[in-house]
């Protein structure tokens, strides 16, 4: 991937993929000449000019018809009354790639001619179809990028009955919350220590569950349906099954929004992959009835304390929708955050590109707290350079710079693994299951406090 930063300094290569679409200037609200009027005026002027140049007065007869129509157009007779317009959007919250329908109702009185809409979609929004039925304009819009974006603006031209004059009505479609499409994940690795809360994960403690961990002698008053008959027959005394307790996990997804790297060749954004992977992890753990929280660093620090429930996923995503609008750099003081943001023994997934060394400081604080930490590295590839445009000396310097860059990243990975923090490369095309599979060999360890 070509390293094209999208925060801070200007990108050296490729256009900014999220440049805001500026609508045209505010259209005039009064009636003005339409295209047909301009054509009639052209015919009239041409006929008058031909009569003057040739000296034939009969040529003026050609301009008589258009001239009458122009007089009627300027008189304003028979024009419809245009009050305003109301826009209704079928959904204000949707996932990227889903289609939303915008319906515009025009308040038009009298006889009118054509109605021509001219949509100006917002950033990352594509117009799929435009349909006009009577005084109703229907648009089908598809947002392709997550975030809180404007759906755009629509200028609707209303023509009179003869099509000689038109009046423009501007309609704002408002904003929509476009949620990232979560990366598919079905695996939910768990840490060694689990909180004392009922859930679906098998704990190492004994308790009420369904997984048998052993047998023990019967104690008077216990339920007999738990008797393990093979052991009872073999030992000559009543033996009962022992079960492992079932507990819920606390998970926090930490998103590294300190930088965003864009590849112009395929349109891949590191921030897009970061948020989509975080949404996939959150959705998988919420499906297991675990508590999930989110923390984003970069620009304004945002967090949501761990919670659970069917609607909690939308609250998690809404917390980080405005990450792209934060162009500053701010490293949070984890010690200053409320203790509920990162509970004790909560499993912390840090999704990062490992390109900003300030993330290593955040990881150092997390490991010092004793939380089990897993780093999911979003791949961005190595910087590329055009060897044909460089001399031999500059080519060697560029290759050396790339090797040093790769060595620095490998040193960061080695330092994290030496602290017991697993570093897992993200494979967006293969989903999160392949990335998280190594964690299933053993439970994620945390530091003993």
Secondary structure by P-SEA (a helix, b strand, c coil): ccccccccccccccccccccccccccccccccccaaaaaaaaaaaaaaaaaaaaccccccccaaaaaaaaaaaaaccbbbbbccbbbbbccccccccbbbbbbbbbbccccccbbbbbbbcccccccccccccccbbbbbbbbccccccccbbbbbbbbccccccbbbbbbbbcccccccccccccbbbbcccccccccccccccccccccccbbbbbcccccccccaaaaaaaaccbbbbbbbbbbbbbbbbbbccccccccccccccaaaaaaaaaaaaaaaaaaabbbbbbbbcccbbbbbccccccaaaaaaaaaccccccccbbbbcccccccccccccccbbbbbcccccaaaaaaaaaaaaaccbbbbbbbcccccccccccccaaaaaaaaaaaaaaaaaaaaaaaaaaaacbbbbbbbcccccccccccccccccccccc
